[in-house]
């Protein structure tokens, strides 16, 4: 719950400016010094305000040991994450995918190394785990900020232009929050009916599924960076929907394999204590294709300057997820929560297909039939 609150806080607190900065820089609406100025200066007030809000939320959680310490770490981690998101906007706007990927990976590598070390010495606690999370994000954010200062001049963007960027980015922030909430809706309902144990088992299954979706996440960022730098932003949509189609059909059998091998995957990645996650993973894995395809289509629409098209579809998907979770979880438990998630993922994917077809962004064949031409175009 704490890491979810931190992730949601960073997304909302950044106001979607990572995407706004990358799009404005990619389209030439702002220059490099202005983009760097935004990435360096805005995290100070946004990180402070959001960090305080998340810290106050942590302090109200009665089940947490040392809530004062965890609250400090959570606030610092959120501030570091916001700073890093802003810096990534500059990298994406310039097409510097290697630097973007490094800033995505390094905080997680640092977290992993610290947690492994603490576990080895038998000193791992919740507060230290959250502290490791904060150290990873803040450390990389400080390094990137210093690196940017040494390599670039800094200029201030006009308040009018900044407000326009915030209005554009706010849609991203809302949508990314909805996307993050989607696999966690069932988790919250499970905790209500069955307690934190069942919720943890379901979350474990979701986290394993998300490991496989990292491929589509990485590809989505490459396509976003390419899209925001294109002179004709809508021209990328037929190709990108074709790539989404490929991922849908590739990840369907991958999901089937994961479902069959879930009894092996779960103890390997989570330990024997999470054997209850096996039935949930067998179901959640079936939605990998729809989740991967949806991610590509949404990010392509966003890069084309139309992120708002995804909002009603995401709300519809969450409504399906929540309503079916309320119906199925009391009867079927963790498995019912998994089926509600998968159903909502397929609803979202096919709604994206209908949207792209009836808006004229792609043909039925580009949306439903894998074609080598979309791969060659990519």
N, C-alpha and C positions, 0 to 999 in steps of 0.2 A: 504493500500500500504506500509506503514512504517513497520508494523509487518511482511509482506511478505518479504520485503527487509532484515529485520533483520534475519528471518528464513533462507533465501537463503544465506545470508552472513555467518551465522554460519556453514551451511552445507559445503559450498565451502571452507571457511576459515579453517575449521578443517581438510581439505584434506582427509576426510574419515578415519582418524586415530582411531576413536572409533572402527570401525570394524577391522582395522588392528591390533590394540592392543589386542582386544578380541580373534582374531583368532590365533595370535602368542602365546599369553599366554595359550589359550586352547590347542594348539597343542604342547606345551612345547618348542617352539622355543626361547622364552624368559622366564625369571623367574620373580617372583613377584616384586623384587626390581627394575628391569629394567622397567617393565610395569608402576609401580608407578612413577619412574623417568620421563618417557615419559609424563605421565598424568599431572605431576606437572610443568615440565619445558617448554614443547612445547607451552602451551597456552599463555605464556608470549609474544613471538614474533608474533605468529599467531593471538592472540587476539588483540594486538596493531595494527598490520597492517590492519586486516580486519575491526576493529572498526573505524579506520581512513577513510577507503574507504567508509563504510556505512555512516559515519558522513558527508563526503563530498557530497554524493548523497542527503542526507536530506537537506543540506544547499542550494541545487539547486532547491528545490521544492518551487515555489513561493506561492503556495496556503496555506502553513503551517504558522500558527501563532507562533511566537517565534521560528523560525527555529534554532537559535543558541542553545537554551536550549534543544530542541528536538534532535538535532544532538549529543549533549553530552550524553544524556540519551541513544540514540540508539547505539552509539559506546560502551558505558559501558555495555549495555545489550548483545550485540554481543560477547564481550570479555568474559562475564560471561557464556554465552551459550556454547562457544567453550571449556572453562575450564571444564564445566559440562559434555560435550560430551566425552572428553578424560577420565574423571574419570569413566564414565559409561562403557567404554571399559574394564577397569579392572574388574568391577563387572560382566559383561557378560562373560568375559574369565574365571572367577572363578565359574560361575553358581550361583552368588549371586543375584537372581532375586528380592528378597525383597528389597535389597538396591538399585538396579536399579530402581524399581518401585517407591521407595520413592523419588529418585532424579528426576524422571519424574514428579511426582505429586506436590511436595512441591513448586516449583516456581509458578505453576499455582494457587495453593491454596493461596499463598502470594499475587499474583496479584489480585485474586478475592476478598480477604479480604480488600486490600487497596482500590480497586475501589468501593466496596460497601460502605466503610467508607467515601470516598470522595463524592460519590453520595448522601449519607445521609446528609452530611453537605452542599451540593450544591456547592462544589468547584471543581468538576471534569472537567478537561480540557484535550486537546490532549497531551500537554506537560507532565502533571501529570500522565496521563494514560501510556505513554511511560516510564516515570520515574518509575512507579510502576512495569512495566515489567522488567526494568533494576535491580531494587532492588531485585525482586524475584530471578532472575537468578544469579546475582552476590552474593547475600547473601548465597544462598545454595552452590554455587561454593566455596566460601571461607570456609564455614563450612566443606565441603567434603575434601578440600585440607588439612586443619588442622587435620582432623580426620585421613586422610591417612598418614600424617607425623608422627603422634603419634603412629600409629600401625605398620608402615613398615619402613624398611631400603630403601635407595634410591641408585640406581646405574645408570650409563650412558650407553646407547646402542651405539655400534660402528656406525660411520657415514654410512658405507656401508650397514649395516643391516637396518638403519633408511631409507635410500633411497629406498631400496627394499620395505619397508612397505609403504612408500609414493606412490610408483608406484602402489602398490596393492590397497591402500586406495583411490587413485584419481578416480578410476573407480566407487567406491561407492559414492564418493562425486558428481560426474557427474550424476549418476543415481538417487540419492536422490533428486538432484536439479530438474531433469526432472519430477520425481514423484510429487514433490511439485508444479511445474508449471502446471501440467495437469489440475487440477480443476480451475485454474486461467486464462487459455487461453481465455475462453469465457468471463471472467470478463473484460479483457483488450480490447477485441473486442467490447463488449457492451459499455464500456466507450468511445470508439472512435466514435461509431454511435449515442449513446443516452445520453452520459454524465455520471457523477458519480452516479446519483440517481439510474439508472437501474443497474449499476455495483454493487452498494451496495445491492440491492435487491437479485441479483443472488448470491453474496457472502454470504448473510445470509442463503440462501437455502443450499449452499454447507457446511457451518459450522454446520448446524443442521444434515445433512447427516453424517458428519465426527464424530459427537458424537456417532452414532451407530457403526461406523467403529473402534472405540477405542478398542472394544473387539478383533477384528482381529489384530490390531496393537500390543496389549499386547501379544496375542498368538504368533505372528510372532517373537517377541523378545525372548520369551521362547524357541521357536524352533531354533532360531539363536544361542542362548547360548548353547543349547544342541548340535547343529550341529558342532560348532567350537571346541567342546571338544571331539567329537567322534573320535576314532582311524581310522575308515573307514568312512570318511565324506560323501561319495556318498551313503552309506547304508541307510541314513535317507530319501532319496528322495521319494521312493515308499510310505512310511508312510505319509510323509508330503504332497505329492500330493493328497493322500486320504483325509487328513484333509482339504485341500483346496477345494476338491470336496464337502465335508460336508458343509463347510461354504458357498459355492456358493448356494447350494440348501436350506440351512437354511435362508440365507439373502434374497433370492428372495421373499418369502412370507412376511418376515419382511418389505422389501421395499414396497410391496403392501399395507400393513397396514399403513405404514408411509404416503404413497401417499393418501390413503383414509382419513386419519386424519390430513392432512397438514393444513386445515383451523383452527384446534385447536392447533396444535404444534407451528405454527409460532407466533401467538400473545402471547402464553404462554412463549416462550423462547426468542423472539426478541421484542415483543411489537407491538401495533397496527400500528405503522409507517411502519412496514415491511409486510403489507398485500400483497404487490406486489410480495413477494417471494413465495406465495402459489403456483401459477402455476409452477414455477421453481422447487420447492421441490417435487411436484407430479411427475415430470419427473425424477429428479436427484435420487430420492429414488429407482427407478427401476434399477439403476446400482449398488446398494449396493452389490449384490451377486458377480458380476464380479470384483468389486473393492476389496472385501475381499479375494476372491480366488487368484487374481493376487498378492496381497501382500504376501501371504503365499508362493506361488511358487517362487517368486523372492528372498525372504529372504532365502529360502532353497537352491537355486542355489548359492547365495552369501556365505552362510555358508560352502558350499562344495568347495569353492574356485573358483567359476565360475561366478562372478558378471558381467563379460563382455558379457555373453550370453543375459542379459537383455537389454543392451544398444540399439541395433538396433530395438528391439521390442518397446521400450519406444519411440524412435524417430519416428517410424511408427505411433504409437498411437497418439503422439502429432501432427503429420502431418495431420492425419485424423481429429483430434479435431479442429485444426486451419482452415483447408480448409473448413470443413462443417460449422464452426462458421461464416466464411466470407460469405458463401452462404445463411445460414438460418437466421442469426441475423437481417439483414436489413429488412427481411419480417416478421419474427415471434417474434422478440424481445428477451425478457428474456427466453421464452420457447424454442426458436430456439437454444440459447446457451446451455440450459439444454440438449436438444436432442443431440447436437454435443458432449457433454461430455460423455453421456451415451453410444453413439455409439463407441467412442474411448475406453471406458472401456471394452466393450464386445470384440472389436477387439484385445485388449491387452491380455485379458484372454484366448481367443481361440488360439491366437498365442503362448502363453505359453504352452498350452495343446499340440499343434502340435510340438513345440520344444521338450518337454519332451518325447513325443511318438517316434519321429523319431530319437532322440538321445539315445533311449532305456532306459530312466530313469524310466519309468513307463508304465504299460499296459493301453489299452483303458479303461478297466473296472475300474482300479484304478483312472483314470483321470475323468471319467464321471459318474460312478455309486457309490453312497455312500455305504461304507462297514463297518461293525462293527469291522472288523479286524484292520483297520487303527486306530480306536479309542482305541482299546485294546493295540495296539503297542505303542500308544502315552502315 
